[in-house]
Amino acid sequence: MAQKLTPKARRKKATRDKKYAMTEWGKYKKRTAQKKKCKKGYDYDHRLKKCVKSSKNRAGGKGGTKNEKTKTRYGY
């Protein structure tokens, strides 16, 4: 479900999201996900290191993504 944002908030969010995606960690995730070439409807899960259904890989599951300790787990 899309977030209901004002046009100004939507632009600011797009800027934030792009900035995050262009970090070293974001570039690493994109690079490795593209190498795996998961079948349609699947995404590469960097935590599990395998292709999983997109619906299960978005938003981190039950606890969201706030609990994932990316820096300690992956060194990024």
MDAnalysis code that builds the backbone (N, CA, C; Angstrom):
import MDAnalysis as mda
import numpy as np

u = mda.Universe.empty(228, n_residues=76, atom_resindex=np.repeat(np.arange(76), 3), trajectory=True)
u.add_TopologyAttr("name", ["N", "CA", "C"] * 76)
u.add_TopologyAttr("resid", np.arange(1, 77))
u.add_TopologyAttr("resname", ["MET", "ALA", "GLN", "LYS", "LEU", "THR", "PRO", "LYS", "ALA", "ARG", "ARG", "LYS", "LYS", "ALA", "THR", "ARG", "ASP", "LYS", "LYS", "TYR", "ALA", "MET", "THR", "GLU", "TRP", "GLY", "LYS", "TYR", "LYS", "LYS", "ARG", "THR", "ALA", "GLN", "LYS", "LYS", "LYS", "CYS", "LYS", "LYS", "GLY", "TYR", "ASP", "TYR", "ASP", "HIS", "ARG", "LEU", "LYS", "LYS", "CYS", "VAL", "LYS", "SER", "SER", "LYS", "ASN", "ARG", "ALA", "GLY", "GLY", "LYS", "GLY", "GLY", "THR", "LYS", "ASN", "GLU", "LYS", "THR", "LYS", "THR", "ARG", "TYR", "GLY", "TYR"])
u.atoms.positions = np.array([
    [0.834, -1.163, 0.000],
    [0.000, 0.000, 0.000],
    [0.890, 1.240, 0.000],
    [0.643, 2.144, -0.892],
    [1.447, 3.349, -1.009],
    [1.185, 4.286, 0.162],
    [2.206, 5.019, 0.528],
    [2.044, 6.005, 1.599],
    [1.285, 7.204, 1.061],
    [0.441, 7.774, 1.891],
    [-0.315, 8.961, 1.496],
    [0.495, 10.182, 1.921],
    [1.256, 10.718, 0.986],
    [2.129, 11.841, 1.278],
    [1.744, 13.052, 0.444],
    [2.030, 14.219, 0.992],
    [1.823, 15.435, 0.214],
    [2.891, 15.476, -0.874],
    [2.693, 16.256, -1.914],
    [3.705, 16.337, -2.982],
    [5.089, 16.737, -2.455],
    [5.124, 17.680, -1.509],
    [6.406, 18.124, -0.951],
    [7.070, 16.975, -0.177],
    [6.292, 16.267, 0.641],
    [6.824, 15.152, 1.417],
    [7.277, 14.022, 0.494],
    [6.547, 13.792, -0.576],
    [6.907, 12.749, -1.533],
    [8.265, 13.042, -2.178],
    [8.510, 14.303, -2.523],
    [9.798, 14.685, -3.122],
    [10.936, 14.511, -2.119],
    [10.694, 14.920, -0.862],
    [11.728, 14.779, 0.158],
    [12.049, 13.308, 0.419],
    [11.009, 12.470, 0.445],
    [11.213, 11.039, 0.660],
    [11.994, 10.423, -0.497],
    [11.663, 10.830, -1.716],
    [12.377, 10.314, -2.889],
    [13.858, 10.677, -2.810],
    [14.152, 11.890, -2.364],
    [15.538, 12.320, -2.214],
    [16.250, 11.489, -1.157],
    [15.596, 11.272, -0.004],
    [16.180, 10.454, 1.066],
    [16.422, 9.028, 0.601],
    [15.429, 8.450, -0.071],
    [15.538, 7.068, -0.530],
    [16.678, 6.904, -1.532],
    [16.817, 7.861, -2.439],
    [17.884, 7.812, -3.443],
    [19.248, 7.919, -2.768],
    [19.351, 8.811, -1.786],
    [20.611, 8.989, -1.064],
    [20.998, 7.690, -0.355],
    [20.026, 7.032, 0.273],
    [20.300, 5.766, 0.955],
    [20.687, 4.676, -0.049],
    [19.994, 4.632, -1.170],
    [20.264, 3.593, -2.173],
    [21.663, 3.736, -2.772],
    [22.209, 4.939, -2.762],
    [23.522, 5.170, -3.353],
    [24.669, 5.039, -2.354],
    [24.368, 4.603, -1.114],
    [25.440, 4.352, -0.154],
    [26.171, 3.074, -0.576],
    [27.310, 2.821, 0.035],
    [28.069, 1.609, -0.302],
    [27.236, 0.350, -0.049],
    [26.487, 0.337, 1.063],
    [25.652, -0.821, 1.382],
    [24.551, -0.989, 0.342],
    [23.930, 0.107, -0.070],
    [22.871, 0.043, -1.074],
    [23.389, -0.469, -2.407],
    [24.561, 0.004, -2.804],
    [25.168, -0.440, -4.068],
    [25.547, -1.915, -3.997],
    [26.044, -2.343, -2.834],
    [26.395, -3.752, -2.652],
    [25.161, -4.633, -2.787],
    [24.050, -4.224, -2.137],
    [22.817, -5.010, -2.203],
    [22.307, -5.115, -3.634],
    [22.331, -4.014, -4.358],
    [21.852, -4.024, -5.739],
    [22.730, -4.926, -6.602],
    [24.048, -4.816, -6.426],
    [24.999, -5.598, -7.217],
    [24.803, -7.099, -6.980],
    [24.708, -7.502, -5.721],
    [24.572, -8.923, -5.421],
    [23.201, -9.458, -5.836],
    [22.157, -8.658, -5.672],
    [20.812, -9.097, -6.063],
    [20.734, -9.311, -7.571],
    [21.371, -8.431, -8.337],
    [21.343, -8.584, -9.794],
    [22.134, -9.801, -10.247],
    [23.208, -10.133, -9.541],
    [24.011, -11.313, -9.891],
    [23.238, -12.609, -9.695],
    [22.351, -12.641, -8.688],
    [21.622, -13.869, -8.357],
    [20.554, -14.210, -9.380],
    [20.018, -13.218, -10.082],
    [19.002, -13.429, -11.125],
    [17.855, -14.319, -10.642],
    [17.164, -13.862, -9.629],
    [16.022, -14.601, -9.097],
    [14.888, -14.627, -10.117],
    [14.081, -15.688, -10.072],
    [12.972, -15.773, -11.018],
    [11.912, -14.724, -10.717],
    [10.994, -14.523, -11.651],
    [9.980, -13.477, -11.526],
    [9.144, -13.672, -10.258],
    [8.939, -12.563, -9.528],
    [8.169, -12.623, -8.296],
    [9.013, -12.916, -7.066],
    [10.322, -13.042, -7.256],
    [11.228, -13.331, -6.156],
    [12.286, -12.236, -6.046],
    [12.757, -12.008, -4.818],
    [13.829, -11.063, -4.534],
    [14.942, -11.804, -3.825],
    [16.149, -11.269, -3.916],
    [17.268, -11.843, -3.172],
    [17.257, -11.291, -1.757],
    [17.216, -12.173, -0.766],
    [17.234, -11.777, 0.638],
    [18.684, -11.852, 1.120],
    [19.259, -10.704, 1.463],
    [20.661, -10.659, 1.867],
    [20.892, -11.266, 3.240],
    [19.868, -11.313, 4.052],
    [20.009, -11.918, 5.376],
    [20.045, -13.439, 5.259],
    [19.143, -14.005, 4.448],
    [19.081, -15.455, 4.287],
    [20.006, -15.964, 3.191],
    [20.474, -15.044, 2.347],
    [21.368, -15.361, 1.228],
    [20.730, -16.331, 0.231],
    [19.450, -16.075, -0.099],
    [18.780, -16.865, -1.119],
    [17.586, -16.084, -1.666],
    [17.030, -16.557, -2.765],
    [15.866, -15.917, -3.370],
    [14.608, -16.337, -2.612],
    [13.802, -15.362, -2.251],
    [12.541, -15.612, -1.551],
    [11.446, -14.809, -2.242],
    [10.191, -15.158, -1.985],
    [9.083, -14.427, -2.583],
    [9.169, -12.957, -2.208],
    [8.878, -12.102, -3.168],
    [8.948, -10.658, -2.943],
    [8.059, -10.233, -1.791],
    [6.884, -10.819, -1.691],
    [5.950, -10.436, -0.643],
    [6.501, -10.738, 0.752],
    [7.343, -11.740, 0.865],
    [7.927, -12.096, 2.158],
    [9.193, -11.294, 2.446],
    [9.842, -10.790, 1.405],
    [11.115, -10.096, 1.573],
    [10.946, -8.601, 1.850],
    [9.798, -8.044, 1.559],
    [9.581, -6.609, 1.763],
    [9.177, -6.341, 3.202],
    [9.714, -5.298, 3.780],
    [9.381, -4.812, 5.127],
    [9.887, -5.717, 6.247],
    [10.743, -6.656, 5.965],
    [11.428, -7.392, 7.017],
    [10.627, -8.409, 7.801],
    [9.406, -8.727, 7.407],
    [8.635, -9.734, 8.109],
    [7.942, -9.211, 9.349],
    [7.827, -10.064, 10.361],
    [7.026, -9.754, 11.548],
    [7.471, -8.493, 12.284],
    [8.746, -8.344, 12.544],
    [9.225, -7.217, 13.342],
    [9.619, -5.999, 12.525],
    [9.386, -6.006, 11.218],
    [9.835, -4.901, 10.392],
    [11.331, -4.986, 10.164],
    [11.937, -3.894, 9.752],
    [13.369, -3.919, 9.472],
    [14.187, -3.239, 10.551],
    [13.540, -2.672, 11.548],
    [14.275, -1.955, 12.594],
    [15.167, -2.905, 13.393],
    [14.814, -4.186, 13.466],
    [15.576, -5.131, 14.271],
    [16.788, -5.707, 13.555],
    [16.834, -5.566, 12.249],
    [17.957, -6.130, 11.507],
    [19.190, -5.284, 11.745],
    [20.229, -5.915, 12.205],
    [21.456, -5.204, 12.520],
    [22.430, -5.351, 11.352],
    [22.185, -4.590, 10.330],
    [22.948, -4.687, 9.095],
    [24.436, -4.455, 9.312],
    [24.775, -3.402, 10.021],
    [26.188, -3.067, 10.182],
    [26.946, -4.160, 10.918],
    [26.362, -4.720, 11.984],
    [27.074, -5.746, 12.729],
    [27.062, -7.077, 11.990],
    [25.998, -7.360, 11.258],
    [25.881, -8.635, 10.582],
    [26.744, -8.716, 9.331],
    [26.798, -7.614, 8.560],
    [27.482, -7.632, 7.269],
    [28.750, -6.796, 7.233],
    [28.964, -5.958, 8.230],
    [30.153, -5.127, 8.227],
    [30.019, -3.868, 7.385],
    [28.779, -3.499, 7.020],
    [28.575, -2.280, 6.232],
    [27.916, -1.244, 7.083],
])
